[in-house]
Structure formats: structure tokens, C-alpha cells
Amino acid sequence: MPRGLNNWTYRDVVAFLKEKGFNFYTEREGSHEAWINHSTECVVEINFHARKSFPPRTLETMIRQSGVSKREWREWTQK
């Protein structure tokens, strides 16, 4: 389970994005996927890889791309 902005796995990110109205859009080059929120037109690129969790800077990039505040990402981990 993620704590704050640490230990987020692919499954955690996808679950959060689905809750926020994002849907799978397309596969990108290599092991990347694009997830889109049609109401806000935000696109988040996720690297689907074998590592257990994303580095914090990678997660920060996904947070910026999503248009969802860091606070909401952190609060989601409290559920």
C-alpha cells in the first residue's frame, strides 16, 4: 500500500486514475500506456514495468499530467 507519495505501484496508480474518471486510451512505445480523462482532456502516461514501485519523481510527473492535486493523491492512500 502506498504511503503518501511513496511506494505507488502500477495497480495503485491505475486504481486511483479509474476513481478519478480516467480510462485506458492506448499503448505507447515500449512499455508505456496512456490513460485519459475525457472530461478534463488530461492524459497520463504510465510505464508498465516489472519494478515494484515508481520512483517519486516519476510519480510527480504522473501527478502533474493528471491535473489532480497532490493532496488528493495523498488522501487516497488513507482509505
HTML snippet that shows the backbone in 3Dmol.js (N, CA, C, O; Angstrom):
<script src="https://3Dmol.org/build/3Dmol-min.js"></script>
<div id="view" style="width:600px;height:400px;position:relative"></div>
<script>
const pdb = `
ATOM      1  N   MET A   1       0.845  -1.185   0.000  1.00  0.00           N
ATOM      2  CA  MET A   1       0.000   0.000   0.000  1.00  0.00           C
ATOM      3  C   MET A   1       0.882   1.236   0.000  1.00  0.00           C
ATOM      4  O   MET A   1       1.860   1.312   0.743  1.00  0.00           O
ATOM      5  N   PRO A   2       0.531   2.201  -0.836  1.00  0.00           N
ATOM      6  CA  PRO A   2       1.330   3.430  -0.863  1.00  0.00           C
ATOM      7  C   PRO A   2       1.200   4.223   0.428  1.00  0.00           C
ATOM      8  O   PRO A   2       0.178   4.173   1.113  1.00  0.00           O
ATOM      9  N   ARG A   3       2.250   4.946   0.738  1.00  0.00           N
ATOM     10  CA  ARG A   3       2.239   5.869   1.873  1.00  0.00           C
ATOM     11  C   ARG A   3       2.602   7.241   1.335  1.00  0.00           C
ATOM     12  O   ARG A   3       3.721   7.460   0.872  1.00  0.00           O
ATOM     13  N   GLY A   4       1.659   8.155   1.397  1.00  0.00           N
ATOM     14  CA  GLY A   4       1.910   9.480   0.843  1.00  0.00           C
ATOM     15  C   GLY A   4       2.200   9.368  -0.635  1.00  0.00           C
ATOM     16  O   GLY A   4       1.366   8.899  -1.409  1.00  0.00           O
ATOM     17  N   LEU A   5       3.383   9.800  -1.023  1.00  0.00           N
ATOM     18  CA  LEU A   5       3.774   9.711  -2.435  1.00  0.00           C
ATOM     19  C   LEU A   5       4.850   8.653  -2.643  1.00  0.00           C
ATOM     20  O   LEU A   5       5.565   8.692  -3.644  1.00  0.00           O
ATOM     21  N   ASN A   6       4.977   7.715  -1.721  1.00  0.00           N
ATOM     22  CA  ASN A   6       5.963   6.640  -1.834  1.00  0.00           C
ATOM     23  C   ASN A   6       5.271   5.294  -2.021  1.00  0.00           C
ATOM     24  O   ASN A   6       4.139   5.092  -1.582  1.00  0.00           O
ATOM     25  N   ASN A   7       5.960   4.400  -2.669  1.00  0.00           N
ATOM     26  CA  ASN A   7       5.523   3.006  -2.851  1.00  0.00           C
ATOM     27  C   ASN A   7       4.283   2.837  -3.722  1.00  0.00           C
ATOM     28  O   ASN A   7       3.518   1.895  -3.514  1.00  0.00           O
ATOM     29  N   TRP A   8       4.065   3.715  -4.683  1.00  0.00           N
ATOM     30  CA  TRP A   8       2.942   3.570  -5.604  1.00  0.00           C
ATOM     31  C   TRP A   8       3.318   2.557  -6.688  1.00  0.00           C
ATOM     32  O   TRP A   8       4.334   2.714  -7.364  1.00  0.00           O
ATOM     33  N   THR A   9       2.496   1.524  -6.847  1.00  0.00           N
ATOM     34  CA  THR A   9       2.708   0.541  -7.898  1.00  0.00           C
ATOM     35  C   THR A   9       1.807   0.880  -9.085  1.00  0.00           C
ATOM     36  O   THR A   9       0.966   1.776  -9.015  1.00  0.00           O
ATOM     37  N   TYR A  10       2.005   0.150 -10.160  1.00  0.00           N
ATOM     38  CA  TYR A  10       1.161   0.324 -11.343  1.00  0.00           C
ATOM     39  C   TYR A  10      -0.313   0.151 -10.961  1.00  0.00           C
ATOM     40  O   TYR A  10      -1.157   0.953 -11.359  1.00  0.00           O
ATOM     41  N   ARG A  11      -0.614  -0.886 -10.198  1.00  0.00           N
ATOM     42  CA  ARG A  11      -2.006  -1.151  -9.805  1.00  0.00           C
ATOM     43  C   ARG A  11      -2.597  -0.014  -8.985  1.00  0.00           C
ATOM     44  O   ARG A  11      -3.763   0.341  -9.162  1.00  0.00           O
ATOM     45  N   ASP A  12      -1.796   0.561  -8.088  1.00  0.00           N
ATOM     46  CA  ASP A  12      -2.279   1.683  -7.275  1.00  0.00           C
ATOM     47  C   ASP A  12      -2.611   2.884  -8.160  1.00  0.00           C
ATOM     48  O   ASP A  12      -3.666   3.500  -8.013  1.00  0.00           O
ATOM     49  N   VAL A  13      -1.708   3.208  -9.074  1.00  0.00           N
ATOM     50  CA  VAL A  13      -1.916   4.366  -9.953  1.00  0.00           C
ATOM     51  C   VAL A  13      -3.158   4.158 -10.808  1.00  0.00           C
ATOM     52  O   VAL A  13      -3.982   5.063 -10.937  1.00  0.00           O
ATOM     53  N   VAL A  14      -3.298   2.969 -11.393  1.00  0.00           N
ATOM     54  CA  VAL A  14      -4.465   2.694 -12.241  1.00  0.00           C
ATOM     55  C   VAL A  14      -5.759   2.762 -11.424  1.00  0.00           C
ATOM     56  O   VAL A  14      -6.751   3.317 -11.897  1.00  0.00           O
ATOM     57  N   ALA A  15      -5.767   2.208 -10.211  1.00  0.00           N
ATOM     58  CA  ALA A  15      -6.969   2.254  -9.373  1.00  0.00           C
ATOM     59  C   ALA A  15      -7.341   3.696  -9.049  1.00  0.00           C
ATOM     60  O   ALA A  15      -8.515   4.063  -9.096  1.00  0.00           O
ATOM     61  N   PHE A  16      -6.345   4.510  -8.721  1.00  0.00           N
ATOM     62  CA  PHE A  16      -6.598   5.921  -8.416  1.00  0.00           C
ATOM     63  C   PHE A  16      -7.155   6.639  -9.644  1.00  0.00           C
ATOM     64  O   PHE A  16      -8.156   7.348  -9.553  1.00  0.00           O
ATOM     65  N   LEU A  17      -6.502   6.453 -10.791  1.00  0.00           N
ATOM     66  CA  LEU A  17      -6.949   7.133 -12.004  1.00  0.00           C
ATOM     67  C   LEU A  17      -8.364   6.713 -12.404  1.00  0.00           C
ATOM     68  O   LEU A  17      -9.155   7.551 -12.839  1.00  0.00           O
ATOM     69  N   LYS A  18      -8.688   5.442 -12.264  1.00  0.00           N
ATOM     70  CA  LYS A  18     -10.051   4.985 -12.588  1.00  0.00           C
ATOM     71  C   LYS A  18     -11.077   5.674 -11.697  1.00  0.00           C
ATOM     72  O   LYS A  18     -12.148   6.068 -12.160  1.00  0.00           O
ATOM     73  N   GLU A  19     -10.745   5.816 -10.422  1.00  0.00           N
ATOM     74  CA  GLU A  19     -11.649   6.514  -9.488  1.00  0.00           C
ATOM     75  C   GLU A  19     -11.864   7.961  -9.897  1.00  0.00           C
ATOM     76  O   GLU A  19     -12.931   8.528  -9.662  1.00  0.00           O
ATOM     77  N   LYS A  20     -10.851   8.556 -10.505  1.00  0.00           N
ATOM     78  CA  LYS A  20     -10.920   9.959 -10.912  1.00  0.00           C
ATOM     79  C   LYS A  20     -11.446  10.138 -12.331  1.00  0.00           C
ATOM     80  O   LYS A  20     -11.395  11.244 -12.870  1.00  0.00           O
ATOM     81  N   GLY A  21     -11.951   9.068 -12.945  1.00  0.00           N
ATOM     82  CA  GLY A  21     -12.596   9.183 -14.255  1.00  0.00           C
ATOM     83  C   GLY A  21     -11.696   8.937 -15.444  1.00  0.00           C
ATOM     84  O   GLY A  21     -12.090   9.230 -16.573  1.00  0.00           O
ATOM     85  N   PHE A  22     -10.509   8.414 -15.236  1.00  0.00           N
ATOM     86  CA  PHE A  22      -9.605   8.108 -16.337  1.00  0.00           C
ATOM     87  C   PHE A  22      -9.916   6.715 -16.894  1.00  0.00           C
ATOM     88  O   PHE A  22     -10.355   5.825 -16.167  1.00  0.00           O
ATOM     89  N   ASN A  23      -9.680   6.550 -18.184  1.00  0.00           N
ATOM     90  CA  ASN A  23      -9.850   5.272 -18.870  1.00  0.00           C
ATOM     91  C   ASN A  23      -8.614   4.980 -19.703  1.00  0.00           C
ATOM     92  O   ASN A  23      -7.912   5.890 -20.144  1.00  0.00           O
ATOM     93  N   PHE A  24      -8.358   3.682 -19.913  1.00  0.00           N
ATOM     94  CA  PHE A  24      -7.245   3.308 -20.767  1.00  0.00           C
ATOM     95  C   PHE A  24      -7.491   3.881 -22.155  1.00  0.00           C
ATOM     96  O   PHE A  24      -8.594   3.774 -22.690  1.00  0.00           O
ATOM     97  N   TYR A  25      -6.457   4.492 -22.740  1.00  0.00           N
ATOM     98  CA  TYR A  25      -6.595   5.121 -24.049  1.00  0.00           C
ATOM     99  C   TYR A  25      -5.858   4.329 -25.119  1.00  0.00           C
ATOM    100  O   TYR A  25      -6.467   3.883 -26.092  1.00  0.00           O
ATOM    101  N   THR A  26      -4.556   4.150 -24.947  1.00  0.00           N
ATOM    102  CA  THR A  26      -3.776   3.437 -25.959  1.00  0.00           C
ATOM    103  C   THR A  26      -2.437   2.992 -25.392  1.00  0.00           C
ATOM    104  O   THR A  26      -1.959   3.516 -24.386  1.00  0.00           O
ATOM    105  N   GLU A  27      -1.848   2.012 -26.064  1.00  0.00           N
ATOM    106  CA  GLU A  27      -0.489   1.624 -25.714  1.00  0.00           C
ATOM    107  C   GLU A  27       0.463   2.564 -26.438  1.00  0.00           C
ATOM    108  O   GLU A  27       0.216   2.966 -27.575  1.00  0.00           O
ATOM    109  N   ARG A  28       1.533   2.901 -25.775  1.00  0.00           N
ATOM    110  CA  ARG A  28       2.546   3.762 -26.370  1.00  0.00           C
ATOM    111  C   ARG A  28       3.810   2.952 -26.609  1.00  0.00           C
ATOM    112  O   ARG A  28       3.836   1.742 -26.383  1.00  0.00           O
ATOM    113  N   GLU A  29       4.837   3.616 -27.059  1.00  0.00           N
ATOM    114  CA  GLU A  29       6.102   2.962 -27.346  1.00  0.00           C
ATOM    115  C   GLU A  29       6.646   2.213 -26.137  1.00  0.00           C
ATOM    116  O   GLU A  29       6.552   2.688 -25.006  1.00  0.00           O
ATOM    117  N   GLY A  30       7.208   1.055 -26.384  1.00  0.00           N
ATOM    118  CA  GLY A  30       7.806   0.289 -25.293  1.00  0.00           C
ATOM    119  C   GLY A  30       6.756  -0.219 -24.336  1.00  0.00           C
ATOM    120  O   GLY A  30       5.760  -0.812 -24.749  1.00  0.00           O
ATOM    121  N   SER A  31       6.976   0.014 -23.057  1.00  0.00           N
ATOM    122  CA  SER A  31       6.060  -0.494 -22.034  1.00  0.00           C
ATOM    123  C   SER A  31       5.214   0.622 -21.432  1.00  0.00           C
ATOM    124  O   SER A  31       4.898   0.580 -20.243  1.00  0.00           O
ATOM    125  N   HIS A  32       4.845   1.612 -22.228  1.00  0.00           N
ATOM    126  CA  HIS A  32       4.046   2.729 -21.733  1.00  0.00           C
ATOM    127  C   HIS A  32       2.594   2.603 -22.170  1.00  0.00           C
ATOM    128  O   HIS A  32       2.285   2.058 -23.230  1.00  0.00           O
ATOM    129  N   GLU A  33       1.717   3.122 -21.326  1.00  0.00           N
ATOM    130  CA  GLU A  33       0.296   3.208 -21.633  1.00  0.00           C
ATOM    131  C   GLU A  33      -0.159   4.645 -21.418  1.00  0.00           C
ATOM    132  O   GLU A  33       0.397   5.375 -20.598  1.00  0.00           O
ATOM    133  N   ALA A  34      -1.176   5.030 -22.166  1.00  0.00           N
ATOM    134  CA  ALA A  34      -1.779   6.351 -21.974  1.00  0.00           C
ATOM    135  C   ALA A  34      -3.182   6.155 -21.406  1.00  0.00           C
ATOM    136  O   ALA A  34      -3.967   5.352 -21.909  1.00  0.00           O
ATOM    137  N   TRP A  35      -3.478   6.911 -20.340  1.00  0.00           N
ATOM    138  CA  TRP A  35      -4.792   6.924 -19.709  1.00  0.00           C
ATOM    139  C   TRP A  35      -5.356   8.326 -19.835  1.00  0.00           C
ATOM    140  O   TRP A  35      -4.653   9.305 -19.586  1.00  0.00           O
ATOM    141  N   ILE A  36      -6.626   8.430 -20.222  1.00  0.00           N
ATOM    142  CA  ILE A  36      -7.210   9.746 -20.499  1.00  0.00           C
ATOM    143  C   ILE A  36      -8.472   9.974 -19.660  1.00  0.00           C
ATOM    144  O   ILE A  36      -9.241   9.054 -19.384  1.00  0.00           O
ATOM    145  N   ASN A  37      -8.650  11.233 -19.271  1.00  0.00           N
ATOM    146  CA  ASN A  37      -9.881  11.669 -18.641  1.00  0.00           C
ATOM    147  C   ASN A  37     -10.561  12.549 -19.680  1.00  0.00           C
ATOM    148  O   ASN A  37     -10.109  13.662 -19.950  1.00  0.00           O
ATOM    149  N   HIS A  38     -11.644  12.052 -20.261  1.00  0.00           N
ATOM    150  CA  HIS A  38     -12.286  12.773 -21.360  1.00  0.00           C
ATOM    151  C   HIS A  38     -12.910  14.102 -20.935  1.00  0.00           C
ATOM    152  O   HIS A  38     -13.026  15.017 -21.750  1.00  0.00           O
ATOM    153  N   SER A  39     -13.305  14.216 -19.689  1.00  0.00           N
ATOM    154  CA  SER A  39     -13.929  15.475 -19.260  1.00  0.00           C
ATOM    155  C   SER A  39     -12.898  16.589 -19.091  1.00  0.00           C
ATOM    156  O   SER A  39     -13.204  17.755 -19.340  1.00  0.00           O
ATOM    157  N   THR A  40     -11.677  16.243 -18.670  1.00  0.00           N
ATOM    158  CA  THR A  40     -10.645  17.274 -18.494  1.00  0.00           C
ATOM    159  C   THR A  40      -9.613  17.263 -19.615  1.00  0.00           C
ATOM    160  O   THR A  40      -8.782  18.166 -19.720  1.00  0.00           O
ATOM    161  N   GLU A  41      -9.677  16.221 -20.459  1.00  0.00           N
ATOM    162  CA  GLU A  41      -8.736  16.029 -21.562  1.00  0.00           C
ATOM    163  C   GLU A  41      -7.286  15.892 -21.095  1.00  0.00           C
ATOM    164  O   GLU A  41      -6.360  16.198 -21.845  1.00  0.00           O
ATOM    165  N   CYS A  42      -7.091  15.437 -19.864  1.00  0.00           N
ATOM    166  CA  CYS A  42      -5.748  15.164 -19.343  1.00  0.00           C
ATOM    167  C   CYS A  42      -5.345  13.746 -19.716  1.00  0.00           C
ATOM    168  O   CYS A  42      -6.144  12.813 -19.636  1.00  0.00           O
ATOM    169  N   VAL A  43      -4.090  13.603 -20.125  1.00  0.00           N
ATOM    170  CA  VAL A  43      -3.551  12.298 -20.486  1.00  0.00           C
ATOM    171  C   VAL A  43      -2.364  12.000 -19.579  1.00  0.00           C
ATOM    172  O   VAL A  43      -1.460  12.823 -19.432  1.00  0.00           O
ATOM    173  N   VAL A  44      -2.378  10.815 -18.974  1.00  0.00           N
ATOM    174  CA  VAL A  44      -1.299  10.385 -18.094  1.00  0.00           C
ATOM    175  C   VAL A  44      -0.604   9.199 -18.749  1.00  0.00           C
ATOM    176  O   VAL A  44      -1.247   8.219 -19.124  1.00  0.00           O
ATOM    177  N   GLU A  45       0.710   9.299 -18.880  1.00  0.00           N
ATOM    178  CA  GLU A  45       1.486   8.177 -19.400  1.00  0.00           C
ATOM    179  C   GLU A  45       2.047   7.381 -18.235  1.00  0.00           C
ATOM    180  O   GLU A  45       2.686   7.931 -17.338  1.00  0.00           O
ATOM    181  N   ILE A  46       1.797   6.073 -18.261  1.00  0.00           N
ATOM    182  CA  ILE A  46       2.261   5.185 -17.198  1.00  0.00           C
ATOM    183  C   ILE A  46       3.199   4.161 -17.799  1.00  0.00           C
ATOM    184  O   ILE A  46       2.902   3.567 -18.836  1.00  0.00           O
ATOM    185  N   ASN A  47       4.324   3.955 -17.153  1.00  0.00           N
ATOM    186  CA  ASN A  47       5.268   2.934 -17.575  1.00  0.00           C
ATOM    187  C   ASN A  47       4.916   1.640 -16.859  1.00  0.00           C
ATOM    188  O   ASN A  47       5.077   1.522 -15.645  1.00  0.00           O
ATOM    189  N   PHE A  48       4.432   0.670 -17.630  1.00  0.00           N
ATOM    190  CA  PHE A  48       4.096  -0.624 -17.052  1.00  0.00           C
ATOM    191  C   PHE A  48       5.358  -1.470 -17.068  1.00  0.00           C
ATOM    192  O   PHE A  48       5.754  -2.007 -18.102  1.00  0.00           O
ATOM    193  N   HIS A  49       5.975  -1.577 -15.915  1.00  0.00           N
ATOM    194  CA  HIS A  49       7.241  -2.306 -15.827  1.00  0.00           C
ATOM    195  C   HIS A  49       7.227  -3.293 -14.678  1.00  0.00           C
ATOM    196  O   HIS A  49       6.284  -3.324 -13.887  1.00  0.00           O
ATOM    197  N   ALA A  50       8.269  -4.094 -14.589  1.00  0.00           N
ATOM    198  CA  ALA A  50       8.318  -5.163 -13.594  1.00  0.00           C
ATOM    199  C   ALA A  50       8.700  -4.675 -12.200  1.00  0.00           C
ATOM    200  O   ALA A  50       8.522  -5.411 -11.229  1.00  0.00           O
ATOM    201  N   ARG A  51       9.216  -3.466 -12.077  1.00  0.00           N
ATOM    202  CA  ARG A  51       9.620  -2.968 -10.753  1.00  0.00           C
ATOM    203  C   ARG A  51       8.417  -2.867  -9.836  1.00  0.00           C
ATOM    204  O   ARG A  51       7.286  -2.702 -10.294  1.00  0.00           O
ATOM    205  N   LYS A  52       8.662  -2.964  -8.570  1.00  0.00           N
ATOM    206  CA  LYS A  52       7.568  -2.950  -7.597  1.00  0.00           C
ATOM    207  C   LYS A  52       6.880  -1.588  -7.476  1.00  0.00           C
ATOM    208  O   LYS A  52       5.651  -1.524  -7.462  1.00  0.00           O
ATOM    209  N   SER A  53       7.651  -0.498  -7.388  1.00  0.00           N
ATOM    210  CA  SER A  53       7.028   0.814  -7.215  1.00  0.00           C
ATOM    211  C   SER A  53       7.742   1.864  -8.057  1.00  0.00           C
ATOM    212  O   SER A  53       8.897   1.706  -8.452  1.00  0.00           O
ATOM    213  N   PHE A  54       7.001   2.951  -8.316  1.00  0.00           N
ATOM    214  CA  PHE A  54       7.556   4.037  -9.120  1.00  0.00           C
ATOM    215  C   PHE A  54       8.452   4.924  -8.267  1.00  0.00           C
ATOM    216  O   PHE A  54       8.159   5.157  -7.095  1.00  0.00           O
ATOM    217  N   PRO A  55       9.544   5.419  -8.847  1.00  0.00           N
ATOM    218  CA  PRO A  55      10.351   6.409  -8.132  1.00  0.00           C
ATOM    219  C   PRO A  55       9.502   7.670  -7.898  1.00  0.00           C
ATOM    220  O   PRO A  55       8.632   7.983  -8.710  1.00  0.00           O
ATOM    221  N   PRO A  56       9.745   8.388  -6.807  1.00  0.00           N
ATOM    222  CA  PRO A  56       8.937   9.579  -6.501  1.00  0.00           C
ATOM    223  C   PRO A  56       8.888  10.602  -7.640  1.00  0.00           C
ATOM    224  O   PRO A  56       7.837  11.198  -7.875  1.00  0.00           O
ATOM    225  N   ARG A  57       9.982  10.816  -8.341  1.00  0.00           N
ATOM    226  CA  ARG A  57       9.959  11.810  -9.432  1.00  0.00           C
ATOM    227  C   ARG A  57       9.071  11.364 -10.584  1.00  0.00           C
ATOM    228  O   ARG A  57       8.431  12.195 -11.228  1.00  0.00           O
ATOM    229  N   THR A  58       9.024  10.075 -10.847  1.00  0.00           N
ATOM    230  CA  THR A  58       8.134   9.554 -11.889  1.00  0.00           C
ATOM    231  C   THR A  58       6.684   9.759 -11.481  1.00  0.00           C
ATOM    232  O   THR A  58       5.852  10.152 -12.299  1.00  0.00           O
ATOM    233  N   LEU A  59       6.386   9.492 -10.224  1.00  0.00           N
ATOM    234  CA  LEU A  59       5.024   9.710  -9.729  1.00  0.00           C
ATOM    235  C   LEU A  59       4.661  11.190  -9.804  1.00  0.00           C
ATOM    236  O   LEU A  59       3.535  11.532 -10.163  1.00  0.00           O
ATOM    237  N   GLU A  60       5.597  12.062  -9.471  1.00  0.00           N
ATOM    238  CA  GLU A  60       5.352  13.521  -9.562  1.00  0.00           C
ATOM    239  C   GLU A  60       4.951  13.909 -10.982  1.00  0.00           C
ATOM    240  O   GLU A  60       4.066  14.745 -11.168  1.00  0.00           O
ATOM    241  N   THR A  61       5.589  13.312 -11.979  1.00  0.00           N
ATOM    242  CA  THR A  61       5.252  13.597 -13.378  1.00  0.00           C
ATOM    243  C   THR A  61       3.829  13.144 -13.679  1.00  0.00           C
ATOM    244  O   THR A  61       3.073  13.862 -14.333  1.00  0.00           O
ATOM    245  N   MET A  62       3.462  11.962 -13.206  1.00  0.00           N
ATOM    246  CA  MET A  62       2.103  11.469 -13.436  1.00  0.00           C
ATOM    247  C   MET A  62       1.072  12.353 -12.732  1.00  0.00           C
ATOM    248  O   MET A  62      -0.019  12.579 -13.256  1.00  0.00           O
ATOM    249  N   ILE A  63       1.417  12.844 -11.558  1.00  0.00           N
ATOM    250  CA  ILE A  63       0.515  13.741 -10.823  1.00  0.00           C
ATOM    251  C   ILE A  63       0.284  15.013 -11.631  1.00  0.00           C
ATOM    252  O   ILE A  63      -0.855  15.454 -11.785  1.00  0.00           O
ATOM    253  N   ARG A  64       1.355  15.601 -12.146  1.00  0.00           N
ATOM    254  CA  ARG A  64       1.218  16.821 -12.963  1.00  0.00           C
ATOM    255  C   ARG A  64       0.370  16.552 -14.203  1.00  0.00           C
ATOM    256  O   ARG A  64      -0.498  17.355 -14.546  1.00  0.00           O
ATOM    257  N   GLN A  65       0.616  15.428 -14.875  1.00  0.00           N
ATOM    258  CA  GLN A  65      -0.135  15.101 -16.088  1.00  0.00           C
ATOM    259  C   GLN A  65      -1.616  14.899 -15.802  1.00  0.00           C
ATOM    260  O   GLN A  65      -2.460  15.205 -16.644  1.00  0.00           O
ATOM    261  N   SER A  66      -1.937  14.383 -14.612  1.00  0.00           N
ATOM    262  CA  SER A  66      -3.338  14.064 -14.291  1.00  0.00           C
ATOM    263  C   SER A  66      -4.190  15.302 -14.024  1.00  0.00           C
ATOM    264  O   SER A  66      -5.404  15.275 -14.227  1.00  0.00           O
ATOM    265  N   GLY A  67      -3.563  16.382 -13.573  1.00  0.00           N
ATOM    266  CA  GLY A  67      -4.333  17.565 -13.216  1.00  0.00           C
ATOM    267  C   GLY A  67      -5.034  17.424 -11.874  1.00  0.00           C
ATOM    268  O   GLY A  67      -5.827  18.289 -11.501  1.00  0.00           O
ATOM    269  N   VAL A  68      -4.757  16.348 -11.140  1.00  0.00           N
ATOM    270  CA  VAL A  68      -5.340  16.108  -9.816  1.00  0.00           C
ATOM    271  C   VAL A  68      -4.309  16.542  -8.780  1.00  0.00           C
ATOM    272  O   VAL A  68      -3.120  16.263  -8.935  1.00  0.00           O
ATOM    273  N   SER A  69      -4.749  17.213  -7.741  1.00  0.00           N
ATOM    274  CA  SER A  69      -3.819  17.761  -6.755  1.00  0.00           C
ATOM    275  C   SER A  69      -3.073  16.662  -5.995  1.00  0.00           C
ATOM    276  O   SER A  69      -3.578  15.554  -5.813  1.00  0.00           O
ATOM    277  N   LYS A  70      -1.864  17.000  -5.561  1.00  0.00           N
ATOM    278  CA  LYS A  70      -1.071  16.070  -4.750  1.00  0.00           C
ATOM    279  C   LYS A  70      -1.828  15.679  -3.493  1.00  0.00           C
ATOM    280  O   LYS A  70      -1.740  14.539  -3.037  1.00  0.00           O
ATOM    281  N   ARG A  71      -2.569  16.620  -2.936  1.00  0.00           N
ATOM    282  CA  ARG A  71      -3.325  16.360  -1.720  1.00  0.00           C
ATOM    283  C   ARG A  71      -4.300  15.195  -1.934  1.00  0.00           C
ATOM    284  O   ARG A  71      -4.428  14.323  -1.075  1.00  0.00           O
ATOM    285  N   GLU A  72      -4.982  15.186  -3.077  1.00  0.00           N
ATOM    286  CA  GLU A  72      -5.935  14.113  -3.367  1.00  0.00           C
ATOM    287  C   GLU A  72      -5.219  12.773  -3.530  1.00  0.00           C
ATOM    288  O   GLU A  72      -5.739  11.739  -3.111  1.00  0.00           O
ATOM    289  N   TRP A  73      -4.022  12.784  -4.141  1.00  0.00           N
ATOM    290  CA  TRP A  73      -3.239  11.556  -4.267  1.00  0.00           C
ATOM    291  C   TRP A  73      -2.860  11.037  -2.885  1.00  0.00           C
ATOM    292  O   TRP A  73      -2.973   9.842  -2.611  1.00  0.00           O
ATOM    293  N   ARG A  74      -2.409  11.939  -2.016  1.00  0.00           N
ATOM    294  CA  ARG A  74      -2.022  11.536  -0.653  1.00  0.00           C
ATOM    295  C   ARG A  74      -3.219  11.020   0.137  1.00  0.00           C
ATOM    296  O   ARG A  74      -3.120  10.005   0.827  1.00  0.00           O
ATOM    297  N   GLU A  75      -4.355  11.720   0.038  1.00  0.00           N
ATOM    298  CA  GLU A  75      -5.546  11.339   0.793  1.00  0.00           C
ATOM    299  C   GLU A  75      -6.074   9.974   0.342  1.00  0.00           C
ATOM    300  O   GLU A  75      -6.643   9.232   1.142  1.00  0.00           O
ATOM    301  N   TRP A  76      -5.888   9.650  -0.920  1.00  0.00           N
ATOM    302  CA  TRP A  76      -6.359   8.363  -1.435  1.00  0.00           C
ATOM    303  C   TRP A  76      -5.671   7.213  -0.700  1.00  0.00           C
ATOM    304  O   TRP A  76      -6.262   6.149  -0.514  1.00  0.00           O
ATOM    305  N   THR A  77      -4.448   7.424  -0.292  1.00  0.00           N
ATOM    306  CA  THR A  77      -3.705   6.377   0.415  1.00  0.00           C
ATOM    307  C   THR A  77      -4.214   6.155   1.829  1.00  0.00           C
ATOM    308  O   THR A  77      -3.880   5.150   2.456  1.00  0.00           O
ATOM    309  N   GLN A  78      -5.019   7.082   2.340  1.00  0.00           N
ATOM    310  CA  GLN A  78      -5.543   6.983   3.700  1.00  0.00           C
ATOM    311  C   GLN A  78      -6.783   6.096   3.785  1.00  0.00           C
ATOM    312  O   GLN A  78      -7.217   5.747   4.883  1.00  0.00           O
ATOM    313  N   LYS A  79      -7.351   5.731   2.653  1.00  0.00           N
ATOM    314  CA  LYS A  79      -8.601   4.943   2.626  1.00  0.00           C
ATOM    315  C   LYS A  79      -8.417   3.579   3.224  1.00  0.00           C
ATOM    316  O   LYS A  79      -9.365   2.795   3.279  1.00  0.00           O
TER     317      LYS A  79
END
`;
const viewer = $3Dmol.createViewer("view");
viewer.addModel(pdb, "pdb");
viewer.setStyle({}, {cartoon: {color: "spectrum"}});
viewer.zoomTo();
viewer.render();
</script>
